Amino acid sequence: MLSDWVVVVDDDMFSQHQKNVCIELKPKLMGMIDCSDIDNTNTSTCKKVTNFPAFCHVPTDSCVYGVRDTLESINNLQTLVQKENSQENQSS
């Protein structure tokens, strides 16, 4: 579900663009974590993310990186986790 995802941003121009896209499109994400905010800097998610913006799937603690400009590309995040889960099930 898309509600299992958070968008993780910083204060760079790509993050600012992603924030604006999310404000405009209002995807049904769990939320947004701004790692440039002093209260979030030392959170495990901000320490883990290597590039911004990132979309992190909370239940699996996995992230994908890059700007997503359309609601369709944001909604497609759900399929990435389904593919990962089905590949794990096939390998067991």
C-alpha positions as CSV (number, residue, x, y, z in Angstrom):
1,M,0.0,0.0,0.0
2,L,1.2,3.5,-0.8
3,S,0.4,4.5,2.8
4,D,3.4,2.3,3.9
5,W,5.8,4.7,2.2
6,V,7.5,7.9,3.3
7,V,9.3,10.5,1.2
8,V,12.6,11.5,2.6
9,V,14.0,14.8,1.6
10,D,16.9,17.2,2.4
11,D,17.5,20.9,1.6
12,D,18.8,20.3,-1.9
13,M,17.1,21.4,-5.1
14,F,15.9,17.9,-6.0
15,S,14.3,17.5,-2.6
16,Q,12.6,20.9,-2.9
17,H,11.2,19.8,-6.3
18,Q,10.0,16.5,-4.8
19,K,8.3,18.4,-1.9
20,N,6.5,20.7,-4.4
21,V,5.4,17.7,-6.4
22,C,4.0,16.0,-3.3
23,I,2.3,19.2,-2.1
24,E,0.6,19.5,-5.6
25,L,-0.3,15.9,-6.2
26,K,-1.1,14.9,-2.6
27,P,-0.1,11.2,-2.9
28,K,-1.5,9.0,0.0
29,L,1.9,8.4,1.5
30,M,2.5,7.8,5.2
31,G,4.3,11.1,5.4
32,M,7.4,13.2,4.7
33,I,10.7,13.2,6.6
34,D,12.8,16.3,6.1
35,C,16.4,15.4,7.1
36,S,17.4,19.0,7.0
37,D,15.2,19.6,10.0
38,I,17.3,19.4,13.2
39,D,14.8,17.1,14.9
40,N,15.2,14.5,12.1
41,T,18.9,14.7,11.3
42,N,19.8,11.8,13.6
43,T,16.9,9.5,12.9
44,S,17.6,6.1,11.6
45,T,15.9,6.9,8.3
46,C,18.0,10.0,7.7
47,K,21.2,8.2,8.6
48,K,20.3,5.3,6.2
49,V,19.4,7.3,3.1
50,T,22.4,7.9,0.8
51,N,20.7,10.2,-1.7
52,F,17.8,12.6,-1.8
53,P,15.0,12.5,-2.4
54,A,14.2,8.9,-1.4
55,F,11.0,6.9,-1.0
56,C,11.2,4.4,1.8
57,H,9.0,1.5,2.4
58,V,8.6,1.4,6.2
59,P,7.6,-2.3,6.7
60,T,10.6,-3.6,4.7
61,D,13.0,-0.7,5.6
62,S,14.0,-0.4,1.9
63,C,14.3,2.8,-0.1
64,V,14.4,3.8,-3.7
65,Y,16.0,7.0,-4.9
66,G,15.2,9.8,-7.3
67,V,12.5,12.4,-8.1
68,R,9.1,11.1,-9.0
69,D,7.2,13.8,-11.0
70,T,3.8,12.1,-11.6
71,L,1.2,10.5,-9.4
72,E,1.6,7.4,-11.6
73,S,5.3,7.1,-10.8
74,I,4.6,7.5,-7.1
75,N,1.8,5.0,-7.2
76,N,4.2,2.6,-9.0
77,L,6.3,2.4,-5.8
78,Q,3.8,-0.3,-4.6
79,T,4.8,-2.6,-7.4
80,L,8.5,-2.4,-6.5
81,V,7.8,-4.0,-3.1
82,Q,5.5,-6.6,-4.6
83,K,8.3,-7.6,-7.0
84,E,10.9,-7.7,-4.2
85,N,8.6,-9.9,-2.1
86,S,7.8,-12.3,-4.9
87,Q,11.5,-12.7,-5.8
88,E,12.3,-13.5,-2.1
89,N,9.5,-16.0,-2.0
90,Q,10.8,-17.7,-5.2
91,S,14.3,-17.9,-3.9
92,S,13.3,-19.7,-0.7
